[in-house]
Amino acid sequence: MSRRTAPAIPELVARARAGEAGAVARLITLVEDASPALREVMAELSAHPGTAHFLGITGSPGVGKSTSTNALVTALRRAGKRVGVLAIDPSSPFSGGALLGDRVRMSEHALDPGVYIRSMGARGHLGGLSWSTPQAARVLDAAGCDVVAVETVGVGQSEVEVAGLADTTIVMLAPGMGDGIQAAKAGILEVGDIYVVNKADRDGAEGVRRELRNVLAMTERPAGSWRPPIVMTVASKGEGAEELVAEIERHGEWLRESGELARRRTARARREIEAIALAALRERWGDVGGRGELDQLAEQVVSGDVDPYAAADDLLLSLGPSRGATG
Amino acid sequence: MSRRTAPAIPELVARARAGEAGAVARLITLVEDASPALREVMAELSAHPGTAHFLGITGSPGVGKSTSTNALVTALRRAGKRVGVLAIDPSSPFSGGALLGDRVRMSEHALDPGVYIRSMGARGHLGGLSWSTPQAARVLDAAGCDVVAVETVGVGQSEVEVAGLADTTIVMLAPGMGDGIQAAKAGILEVGDIYVVNKADRDGAEGVRRELRNVLAMTERPAGSWRPPIVMTVASKGEGAEELVAEIERHGEWLRESGELARRRTARARREIEAIALAALRERWGDVGGRGELDQLAEQVVSGDVDPYAAADDLLLSLGPSRGATG
């Protein structure tokens, strides 16, 4: 609706598609800042869908995700791929600014025009991932990346979310993490397409692999479904990165041949549309200058006049007719 | 809408209000399972709002949250308070089942009828906290708890969420955590009402306090606003727990006198209503037997015919008139 005199978006998109890093950076910033130009950016990008393979990389703090992502980028570059990395910083819910630290380890790729690395704050309402992560991934896709990797700390919902965003989800474990397999049992094992046991040169790595294999073997899978491999790596030395790339490619082939790729991408678009619509509703309900309906209902809930479910019904009624009701 | 012959909810609520642990457990289960009786439970509970002080306890893995919560419960019991604890297990997004481990440390309170402890999975869509956490807290409130504590791992969004749920948010730090103050700087410092530096007998604890105090001192606060105290504890020995209880009570008084309590509770109800309404919309859009509108839009987004924002507009139009449009 509110359309300011924006920078020339079609030109920016054209320059990003030509591989100009500055244009890519500018587009992601427009997306992250929810700038008035956001809608124009998205409309322009949708006319240029790319062919990127979307990776989600997740794991508990300390398993060596950043080092592994770094090694993976090196291996992908050696295979001639253009790579985009979105590193979600979960410690920064408000500022949106990324802390340094792990990021620095990727600086060896900083001058490589075939690699685009961006740290994003996790300030959104979708849990660990910022709401703008799918949009930023779209920018990298349109900019011609062959692989777009989203790296996030796997705690709570975020590994489920990153799986929702990815074509291929890579779950990382490492020996010596108290919560390794225990956390894995509880949920991670349902989202991984590829498992990586990093720090494979340390004591206990073989035990993690064995335990992981046993748990995976107990999972019932229909015939023809993907059987997640386990890749052993020592990311700090780059060991295992080539094998990981090979498994990613093998999974990509399976996705295309099985029809699962189309299914996942539709599901992803579904979630993306839904998130945008819900954010718009939130804004409408919270409209300070408007009816303040939600505020009034909240006061009634606090005073015990109405329960939150009845209040939610009222709120939804204000949106208009639901299915079955008269239009 | 769908109202099955449910167990006698009013009777369950009456028994829970009389302090019967089995009835409390049953009600929380009904709430957690989103049972058909959920709405009746909530309607019944809203007629009996309690007077509980809601605490949020958050901090990075390893700071000793469970041990601290345990020590806090002991101190609160000594002060004659009835206590409810909801421990959110972030490693369990799917199963909803709580892992053991830290929970076991609280078993000393297991036979105390004045303490109700419940582990909840973090399976909801609101990030770290399950969507049913506010409802479960309501059950404990109605059951006559003087204090209801929600304990959650502070990574990413969850500390912000738990702050949204709580009257008083307690942020825990400890020496020797690499991410301690660094993470704090990025966001935690904006949500804490009380800071706890646990493991105060270890090297570095004084440094954490000093650094924390410096950062807090830099935060501008309007006159008359709450100045978060820092409490040093050794939770494993119960040291500092009495002081923490005193600070919690002091904050409670400030909340009531400043009018902040009413403001926070209205904001909390607002978020709760919103979350329920959004969940209902999600269900409506995803209705498999229905129009499948969201699926059709998702396919159009994948094929590049429409961008996600335009698709979200379509979805919202299907809900009926927005503000300004004709009714």
Chai-1 contact restraints between the chains, C-beta under 6 A:
chainA,res_idxA,chainB,res_idxB,connection_type,confidence,min_distance_angstrom,max_distance_angstrom,comment,restraint_id
A,R39,B,Y309,contact,1.0,0.0,6.0,A-B,restraint_1
A,M42,B,D307,contact,1.0,0.0,6.0,A-B,restraint_2
A,M42,B,Y309,contact,1.0,0.0,6.0,A-B,restraint_3
A,A43,B,D307,contact,1.0,0.0,6.0,A-B,restraint_4
A,S46,B,G304,contact,1.0,0.0,6.0,A-B,restraint_5
A,S46,B,D307,contact,1.0,0.0,6.0,A-B,restraint_6
A,P49,B,G304,contact,1.0,0.0,6.0,A-B,restraint_7
A,P90,B,V155,contact,1.0,0.0,6.0,A-B,restraint_8
A,P90,B,G156,contact,1.0,0.0,6.0,A-B,restraint_9
A,S91,B,A183,contact,1.0,0.0,6.0,A-B,restraint_10
A,S91,B,A186,contact,1.0,0.0,6.0,A-B,restraint_11
A,S92,B,A186,contact,1.0,0.0,6.0,A-B,restraint_12
A,S92,B,G187,contact,1.0,0.0,6.0,A-B,restraint_13
A,P93,B,Q157,contact,1.0,0.0,6.0,A-B,restraint_14
A,P93,B,V160,contact,1.0,0.0,6.0,A-B,restraint_15
A,P93,B,G187,contact,1.0,0.0,6.0,A-B,restraint_16
A,F94,B,G187,contact,1.0,0.0,6.0,A-B,restraint_17
A,F94,B,E190,contact,1.0,0.0,6.0,A-B,restraint_18
A,S95,B,A186,contact,1.0,0.0,6.0,A-B,restraint_19
A,A122,B,G156,contact,1.0,0.0,6.0,A-B,restraint_20
A,G127,B,G127,contact,1.0,0.0,6.0,A-B,restraint_21
A,G127,B,Q157,contact,1.0,0.0,6.0,A-B,restraint_22
A,G128,B,G156,contact,1.0,0.0,6.0,A-B,restraint_23
A,V155,B,P90,contact,1.0,0.0,6.0,A-B,restraint_24
A,V155,B,V155,contact,1.0,0.0,6.0,A-B,restraint_25
A,G156,B,P90,contact,1.0,0.0,6.0,A-B,restraint_26
A,G156,B,A122,contact,1.0,0.0,6.0,A-B,restraint_27
A,G156,B,G128,contact,1.0,0.0,6.0,A-B,restraint_28
A,Q157,B,P93,contact,1.0,0.0,6.0,A-B,restraint_29
A,Q157,B,G127,contact,1.0,0.0,6.0,A-B,restraint_30
A,V160,B,P93,contact,1.0,0.0,6.0,A-B,restraint_31
A,A183,B,S91,contact,1.0,0.0,6.0,A-B,restraint_32
A,A186,B,S91,contact,1.0,0.0,6.0,A-B,restraint_33
A,A186,B,S92,contact,1.0,0.0,6.0,A-B,restraint_34
A,A186,B,S95,contact,1.0,0.0,6.0,A-B,restraint_35
A,G187,B,S92,contact,1.0,0.0,6.0,A-B,restraint_36
A,G187,B,P93,contact,1.0,0.0,6.0,A-B,restraint_37
A,G187,B,F94,contact,1.0,0.0,6.0,A-B,restraint_38
A,E190,B,F94,contact,1.0,0.0,6.0,A-B,restraint_39
A,R265,B,V302,contact,1.0,0.0,6.0,A-B,restraint_40
A,T266,B,A298,contact,1.0,0.0,6.0,A-B,restraint_41
A,T266,B,E299,contact,1.0,0.0,6.0,A-B,restraint_42
A,T266,B,V302,contact,1.0,0.0,6.0,A-B,restraint_43
A,A269,B,A298,contact,1.0,0.0,6.0,A-B,restraint_44
A,A269,B,V301,contact,1.0,0.0,6.0,A-B,restraint_45
A,A269,B,V302,contact,1.0,0.0,6.0,A-B,restraint_46
A,R270,B,L294,contact,1.0,0.0,6.0,A-B,restraint_47
A,R270,B,A298,contact,1.0,0.0,6.0,A-B,restraint_48
A,E272,B,P308,contact,1.0,0.0,6.0,A-B,restraint_49
A,I273,B,L297,contact,1.0,0.0,6.0,A-B,restraint_50
A,I273,B,P308,contact,1.0,0.0,6.0,A-B,restraint_51
A,I273,B,A311,contact,1.0,0.0,6.0,A-B,restraint_52
A,I273,B,A312,contact,1.0,0.0,6.0,A-B,restraint_53
A,I276,B,P308,contact,1.0,0.0,6.0,A-B,restraint_54
A,I276,B,Y309,contact,1.0,0.0,6.0,A-B,restraint_55
A,I276,B,A312,contact,1.0,0.0,6.0,A-B,restraint_56
A,A277,B,A312,contact,1.0,0.0,6.0,A-B,restraint_57
A,A277,B,L315,contact,1.0,0.0,6.0,A-B,restraint_58
A,A277,B,L316,contact,1.0,0.0,6.0,A-B,restraint_59
A,L278,B,L278,contact,1.0,0.0,6.0,A-B,restraint_60
A,L294,B,R270,contact,1.0,0.0,6.0,A-B,restraint_61
A,L297,B,I273,contact,1.0,0.0,6.0,A-B,restraint_62
A,A298,B,T266,contact,1.0,0.0,6.0,A-B,restraint_63
A,A298,B,A269,contact,1.0,0.0,6.0,A-B,restraint_64
A,A298,B,R270,contact,1.0,0.0,6.0,A-B,restraint_65
A,E299,B,T266,contact,1.0,0.0,6.0,A-B,restraint_66
A,V301,B,A269,contact,1.0,0.0,6.0,A-B,restraint_67
A,V302,B,R265,contact,1.0,0.0,6.0,A-B,restraint_68
A,V302,B,T266,contact,1.0,0.0,6.0,A-B,restraint_69
A,V302,B,A269,contact,1.0,0.0,6.0,A-B,restraint_70
A,G304,B,S46,contact,1.0,0.0,6.0,A-B,restraint_71
A,G304,B,P49,contact,1.0,0.0,6.0,A-B,restraint_72
A,D307,B,M42,contact,1.0,0.0,6.0,A-B,restraint_73
A,D307,B,A43,contact,1.0,0.0,6.0,A-B,restraint_74
A,D307,B,S46,contact,1.0,0.0,6.0,A-B,restraint_75
A,P308,B,E272,contact,1.0,0.0,6.0,A-B,restraint_76
A,P308,B,I273,contact,1.0,0.0,6.0,A-B,restraint_77
A,P308,B,I276,contact,1.0,0.0,6.0,A-B,restraint_78
A,Y309,B,R39,contact,1.0,0.0,6.0,A-B,restraint_79
A,Y309,B,M42,contact,1.0,0.0,6.0,A-B,restraint_80
A,Y309,B,I276,contact,1.0,0.0,6.0,A-B,restraint_81
A,A311,B,I273,contact,1.0,0.0,6.0,A-B,restraint_82
A,A312,B,I273,contact,1.0,0.0,6.0,A-B,restraint_83
A,A312,B,I276,contact,1.0,0.0,6.0,A-B,restraint_84
A,A312,B,A277,contact,1.0,0.0,6.0,A-B,restraint_85
A,L315,B,A277,contact,1.0,0.0,6.0,A-B,restraint_86
A,L316,B,A277,contact,1.0,0.0,6.0,A-B,restraint_87
A,L319,B,L319,contact,1.0,0.0,6.0,A-B,restraint_88
A,L319,B,G320,contact,1.0,0.0,6.0,A-B,restraint_89
A,G320,B,L319,contact,1.0,0.0,6.0,A-B,restraint_90
A,G320,B,G320,contact,1.0,0.0,6.0,A-B,restraint_91
A,G320,B,P321,contact,1.0,0.0,6.0,A-B,restraint_92
A,P321,B,G320,contact,1.0,0.0,6.0,A-B,restraint_93
